[in-house]
């Protein structure tokens, strides 16, 4: 094992955070229960993962609402970083670091199909593989390069600009010499966008006239908009786009529920008259490219060109609160829950 792997204990008991009821809107404490079950031994083609860092991600709001993905009474579907403690799968060795769909629990019995990253020799601290080198960072890398490749002289607008996805988007675009503007929900995050992540400008959308601000900062309009929120911010951003601009729809955090579908401004005319390209991106459609993107991001990180914020809090019960913070804006970068040792 490398020096990046922290100490962890093993046990015959597996603590789990399971879904207690189907959430109404964003998941909360009352939607989950903690239970203990025996640790299962791996069978042929499977391996046992000792989870170390549990992730809370906005996409879990949808997972918790989907019976096919998270049945009532099952461990909450979640991404995690862990170490293989026993393997009966030839491609995965005991002691390997892995990142994938291992759920909110101490131990996961997994197959290669559950893996997003297989990291036999880590080049970065393990928490990074669930954040800047995990789903958020890889989403930023692939979505931006696939749909709206940044270039010198272009203007790029990013929502949730200080978040785990948006902050990486901003830095990739800045490295390409684009003019990068961020939108976020607090003055502190505005400062971090500029001083830490290299945005040319950033604004707290809660205390500015957003339409007037965007028109002033970029009178000719934005060439690209990387959107993690949807909702009213998207309605305004569309009207600040340059002709033939590109919109990356990567999240819809502003809408707590899609049943029934919400109504709002009609944007068809803006799409038509500005000749915009508006494309969605779902990272799980691109799992085969995950490893290559991790390597590119790791190179960028090791070279000192990729900064990231986040925190690690110990204790399995705290993972639900970490998820709640995502929808109230209380988080600061990527938050993980460490469960390696009591």
N, C-alpha and C positions, 0 to 999 in steps of 0.2 A: 504494500500500500504506500501511496505517496504522502508527503507532508501536508497535502491539502485536505486529507480526510480526517475529520475530528474524531474524538473518542466517542464510542457509543456502546450501550449495553445490549445484551440479547436476553430473551425471555421465552418461555413457552406460552405466554399469554399475549394476545393481540388486542390492543385497545383500538376501538373504531369510533368515529363520529358518523352516525347513520342518519339518513333522512327520516324524520318522524312524521312529516305531513307535507303535502304539496304546497309550496309557498304561494302567497298572494302578493305579487310584485317582487320586490327584492327579498332574498332570504334573510331570516333573522334567527336569533337564539332559539325561539320557540319551535322552529322548524326542524331541530336536530336533537338527537339523544346520543349519549356516550354509552358504549357497552364493551364487554370483554368476551372474547371467544378464543379457543385454542389456536395456536399457530399451526398451519397446515404444512405438511412436508411436500416437497416438489415431486412430481411424477415425470415420466419421460416427456421431453419437449418443453418443460417448464423450469423456472428458477424462482428462488425465494429472495425477495428484496427487503432489506431492513431500511425503511424510510428514515431519512435524516432531516430533510427540509420539505415541508408541505407548502404548497402554493395556494393562494386565493386569487382568483382571476374573474373579471367581469363576465366572461362566458359561462360561468357556473350558474348564473341566474337562469339562463336558458336550459342548462343541463338539469337543474333541480326541478324545472317545470315539465321535463320530458320523461314520462314513465319508462320509455324504452331505454333511456340512458341511465337514469337513476331511479330504480324501483323503491317504493317505500320500504324501509327496513334494511336497505343496502348501504354500504359505506358511500359517502358522498363522492361522486365522480370528481377526480381532481388530479392535477399533475404534481409530481414530487420527484426529488432527487434522493437516491439511496445507494446502498452498497449491496451487491449480491453476496449472500451468506451461504447459499447452497444452490447448486445448479445441476440439472439433468438435461441441459440444452447445450449442444456442442459449441454453438457460436458465442455463448456467454460463460465467462469463467467466474469462479468464486473470487471475490475481491474487486471485481469490476465496478466502476461507477456508472450508474444508469439514470436516465431521466425519462419519465413517461407517465402513463395513466395508471397510477398505483393507489389512488384514493386517499382519503383522510383516515389513515390507520398506521399502526407501527410496522406491520408486515403486509406485503402483497405477494401473492402467488401469480407470476406473470409469464407470458410468452413473448417472443420477439415482436408480435403484432402490437403489443402495448408500448413499445419503445419509440421515443422520438430521438433520443441521443444515447449512444453507447460510447462511453468515454473510458477506455482501459487505462489511459495515462493522462490525467487532467493537466492542463496548462494554466488553470486559473482556480481560485477558491471555489469550492463546491456551490455556494449560494448563487454564483454568477450563472450557473447552468440552468437555473430556474428563472432567470431574469434577463439580463442583457445578452446572455448566450443561450437563452431558452426561448419559449414561445413568444414573449414580447419582442426580443431583439430580432429573432428570425422573421417574425411577421413584418417588422419595420423594413428589414433588408429586402425580403422578397417582394412584398407588396409595392414598395417604392420603385425598385428596379424593374419590376414587371410592367407596371401600369403607368408610372410617371417618372421615368429616369431623370434625375436632376442633372442640370447642366449650367455652366457659367452664364450669368446674366438673367437666368430665369428667376421668377419670384414664386416662392412656395409658402403656403399658409398651412399651419398645423394646429389642430385642436387637441385638447389635453396635452399641451406641448411639454409639460414637465413630467408626464407620466412615463410608465415603463416602456411603452411603445413610442409615444410622441417624442420623448427626449432622444431616442436613437434615430428616429426619422430626421429630426433637426440637425443632428451631428453629421449624418451621412450627407444630407443636402449641403451643409456648410463645407464639408470636405470637397464637394464638387463645385465650390465657388458660386453656389446659388445665393440669392437674397432670401433669407429665411425669417418668417414672422410667426410667432407663436401666440396662441390663445389659451388662457388658463383661468383658474377660478379664485386666485388669491394674489395679493401683492408680493408675498414671500416667494411664490412660485414664479412670478414674473421676474424677480431678481435672479432666481436660479436659472431660468431659461437663458438669460443674457450672460450672466457671469460664469456659469458652469457648463452650459450646453452650447454656447456660442451663437445663439440667435442674434440677428441684427436688431430685432425689436420684438417686444412681447407686451401683451395687454391683458388686464383682468377684465374679462367680458362682462363681469357683474357691475362694474362702475364706470363704463365708458359707453358712449353712443357708438355701438360697434360698426354700423354702416358708415357713419361719418369718419370714424377712425381708419377703417380699411381704405376708404376712398382717398384719405389724406396720405397714408403711408405708401400707397401704391396706386396712383391715379390711373395708370394704364391697365390695372387689373392683375390678378394672379394667374400664373400659368398652370399651377397645380394646387390642389387642396387635398391634404391628407386628413380625413375626417374620422374621428373615433367616437363622435357623440350623436350626430344627426340632430333632429329637433330644430329649435329656433336658430341656433348658431349656423346650422347648415343652410337654413332659409336665407340668412343674411349673407353667408359666404358665397352662395351661388350667384348672388347679385353683385359680387365683387370680383368675379372671374373675368379674365381676358377671353377673347374669342379663341376657339380651338383649345381651350384649357382642358385639363384632365382632373377628375375627382376620384380619389381612392376612398371607397366606403369600407372602412375597416371595423367600425363599431357603431352601436346605436345606444350608448349609455344614457342619453337624455330621455329615453322612453322606458318607463318602468314596466309596461305591459303592452303586448300586441294583441290582446284579446279583450275587447274588440279592437280592431285596427284604429289608431288615432287619425284624426283629420287635421289639416292645417293649410298653409298656403299651397297653391298649385304651382309647381316649378317647371311644368312642361314647356312653357313659353321661354323661360330662361335657357333651358337646355337647347331648344330649337334655335333661337336667335343668336345665341353665343356659340353654337356648334360645339357644345361640350361633349366630352367622353366621360361617362360616369360608370365606374366599374366596381363591383364588389370583390372582396378578397377574403377567403376563408383558409387559414393556415393549414388546416387538416387535409386539404386537397393537395398539399405539397410536401407530404412527409418524406418522400423519396429524396427531396432536395435539402432536407433539414441539416444533415451532417455537413454538407459543403458550405452552407451559409454559416454554421457555427464556426467553422475553421476561418472563414473570411473575417467574421466579427472578432474572433480571438486574436487574429493577427493585428487588427485595428486596435484592440484593447491593450495588447502587449506593447505596441508601439506608442501608447499614450494618447491615442486619438479618439478614444471612446470612454467617456465618463458616465457613471451611473450612480443614482441614489437608491437607497433602500435601507431596510432595517431587518434584523432578525430577533424575534421574540421567542423565548422558550415556553413550552407547555402546550400539549395537544388541545386542551379546552379553549385556548385563545384563537384557534384558527377561524372560528365562526365570526368573532369580532373583527378579524382581519378582512373578512369578506364584506362585512357591513361597512367598514371604513371606505371601501372602494366607491360606494354609492352615496356617501355623504361628503366626499372630498377630504376626509380626515387623514388619508394616507399621504405619505411623502415618498414617492418612488415605490419600488417593489418591496413589499413586506412579506417575509417568510416566517414560518413557525418551525423552530428547531425542536425535534423530539428524540434526539440521539441519546441523551442521558436525563434521568430524573433530576 
